[in-house]
Amino acid sequence: MDDQRIGAALRAIRIRKGWRQSDVALRARVSTSLVGAVERGGAAVLTLGRLRRIASALGARLDTLIRWEGADLARLLDARHASMQDATAMLFASLDGWRFEPEVSFSIYGERGIIDILAWHPGRRMLLVVELKTEIVEIGLLLGKMDQRRRLAANIARERGWDPVAVSTWVLIADSRTNRRALASHRAALRSKFPIDGRTIRRWLRHPVSRVDALSFLPYRNQKDVGRGIRPIRRVVSARPRTMVAGRTACQRPITA
């Protein structure tokens, strides 16, 4: 969909709702002039985030499609996902007591999908749902998907003769600047949903004793080095201010919480 069609679609929705451009602008936290520019076919002047906010304010969703004239993009993304899956499978294979199945499809009461990795610890009767993400598109979709997986996981496990006492979740995300920026802007919501980081989930995998919900990064370049590859979200530390000491600069010690 080109910029003109995006603008025409958003304008048609706004008119159907009986809203003014200023009403949309207020809900999307942008200026009225920007809403007008988008409706006139000037979507290129906005960041993708602002454009999505305008669509969301109208109750619509903006889906983006990337086309590439080089190698097949779907195959490229699948290869990256497969690499993450191989690395995670190596991790479970190196641990005592765990069984796992990749690409577990399900269809329960009309709800369909695929669990990237379903892991089972029979000794502790712990079930772990692993979601692998090469890129983050919408945080809301990720949270909704994990809620669905958790809700259905026990039924999926029982089909395999597994009877879990608890269902845990682990979201593994390919480490990239884009993904880190996306997650940083939703850090509070994600950490309330997935409070466990990479270091803690590694310890839990060796001694799974209760339910956990984890989120961590898996660097793409080192995905086969699982021992070092699974990292927690790192704290962002501001640059140290510099002061003049005896005619030269010196770094002050940072203030830590």
C-alpha positions, 0 to 999 in steps of 0.5 A, a space after each residue: 500500500 502506497 502513501 496515498 492509499 494509506 492517507 485515503 484509508 485513514 481519512 475514510 475511517 476518520 470520517 466514518 467515525 465522525 471525528 475531526 483531524 484534531 480528535 485523531 491528533 489528540 488521541 495519537 499524541 501528534 499535531 493536527 498538521 501531521 494528521 492532515 499531511 498523512 491524509 494528503 499522502 504524506 506518510 513519508 514525513 512521519 516515523 513508523 511509530 507515529 504512523 502506527 499511533 495514528 492508525 491505532 487511534 482510529 482503531 486500525 492496524 498498520 501492517 508493513 510489508 518489506 520487499 527485497 529484490 535479492 534473495 528470498 526474504 522469507 527464506 532469509 528470515 526462516 534461516 535466522 529463526 532456524 539458527 536460533 532454534 538449533 542453538 536453543 535445542 543444543 542448550 536443552 540437549 546439554 542439560 540433564 533431565 529435559 526432553 523437548 520438541 521443536 515446532 509443536 503445532 496445536 489446534 484446540 477449540 478453534 485456536 491454532 498455532 505453533 510453539 517453537 519449542 516445548 520442553 518437559 522435565 519429567 522429574 520435576 513435572 515442569 513444562 516450559 514454552 519457548 518462543 523464538 523471535 527474530 524481530 519484534 513487530 508489536 509488543 501487544 501481539 507478543 504478550 497475547 501470544 504468550 498468554 495463549 500458549 500458557 493457557 493451552 500448554 497443559 492440554 498440549 502436554 497431556 496429549 503427549 502423556 505429560 502431566 505438568 504441575 506448572 507451566 513456564 514461559 521463556 521468550 528468546 529474542 535475537 539480539 539487535 539494536 532494533 529489537 533492543 530499542 523496541 523492548 526498551 520502550 516497553 521495558 516496564 510492561 515486559 518486565 512485569 510480564 517476564 521478570 526473569 532474565 537470562 542468567 536466572 533462567 539458566 540457573 532455573 533450567 538446572 533446578 526447575 522448582 516453580 513457575 517462571 516467566 523469562 525474557 532474554 536476548 540471543 546474539 545472532 552471531 554467537 547463537 551456536 555458542 549457547 553457554 555465552 549466547 543467552 544474555 539478559 537485558 543489560 542496564 543502560 548506564 549513562 556516560 560518565 561526566 568529565 571534570 577538569 582536575 589539575 589541568 586535565 580531565 578525569 572521569 567522575 565515579 557514576 552514581 548507582 541506584 
